[in-house]
């Protein structure tokens, strides 16, 4: 996965959303992260070197001095709305070591090491948002569109799909995630 964007969270103050994009598919994975981690990711993405090392930089330099390198990170699961990640290191003897991590810290380290970011298929199936090509927009108007501000459950599936497309087009990823969750809940019930 690639980091597509790092944006302010509309619904959670002092939080940000890192948007991950599949390299060979059209899905996006929005992950809400804290301000400190967002800053750490942004500094590394922009290749800004602070005067004194920040925590992720210090951790990386400590590992490198021990000849331990981050091979990859894997967003391994999603439990009760919380993403979990695994850091996969390669040690000097060539063996690997897996360490549990917060997803935001894992991404911050992946950017610093320049290593790949992966997500398990089950995580993507549950939390990713499919982005359709502009040419594939829904055609036609919904017959009975509820007023803005109505609960998502009052919308038809077709209306929700249209709202999802609109939210993704305007990069409102948190709104899109809520719409996706409503669609997924409906799919599970049917």
C-alpha positions, 0 to 999 in steps of 0.5 A, spaced: 500 500 500 502 507 498 500 513 503 495 517 498 494 523 503 494 525 510 488 529 512 485 533 518 479 528 521 473 532 521 469 528 526 475 527 531 479 533 534 486 533 534 486 527 530 488 526 523 486 520 517 492 517 513 489 514 507 492 508 504 491 506 497 492 499 494 498 499 489 494 494 484 487 496 486 482 501 487 481 501 494 483 506 500 484 504 507 482 510 512 486 510 518 485 515 524 491 517 528 493 522 533 497 528 532 504 526 534 504 520 529 501 524 523 507 529 525 512 524 525 509 521 518 509 528 515 516 530 517 518 523 514 514 524 508 517 531 506 524 528 508 524 534 514 530 532 519 529 536 526 535 538 529 534 533 535 531 526 533 524 525 534 522 518 537 521 514 531 528 517 528 531 515 535 528 508 534 530 507 527 537 509 528 538 505 534 535 499 530 540 500 525 546 501 529 544 494 532 544 492 524 536 490 525 532 493 519 525 493 518 523 489 512 515 490 512 509 492 516 503 489 516 496 491 518 494 485 520 487 486 524 481 490 525 478 489 532 472 493 535 474 499 530 482 499 532 487 497 527 493 492 529 499 492 525 505 487 525 513 490 524 517 485 521 524 486 522 530 482 519 536 481 524 543 480 522 543 473 522 538 473 517 532 471 521 526 475 522 522 478 528 515 480 528 513 485 533 506 488 535 505 495 533 500 501 533 498 502 526 500 509 526 507 508 529 508 502 524 507 507 518 511 512 521 517 507 521 515 504 514 516 511 511 523 512 515 525 505 513 522 506 506 519 499 507 513 496 504 506 497 507 501 491 507 494 490 509 491 483 510 485 481 505 481 481 511 482 488 514 481 490 507 475 487 506 472 489 512 475 497 512 477 499 505 473 503 501 472 502 493 473 508 489 470 507 482 473 510 476 470 517 474 467 514 468 463 509 472 459 514 476 452 512 478 447 514 473 440 517 474 437 520 481 434 516 487 427 516 487 426 518 495 432 521 497 432 523 505 433 530 507 441 532 509 442 530 516 437 524 516 440 517 519 444 513 514 439 507 516 433 512 512 437 512 506 436 506 500 442 502 498 442 506 492 442 512 495 448 510 500 452 508 494 451 515 491 453 518 497 459 514 498 461 516 491 460 523 493 464 523 499 470 519 496 470 524 490 470 530 495 475 526 499 471 526 505 474 519 508 471 519 515 464 520 512 465 515 506 467 510 512 461 511 516 457 510 509 461 504 507 459 501 514 452 502 513 452 498 507 456 492 510 451 492 515 446 491 510 450 486 506 451 482 512 443 482 514 441 480 507 
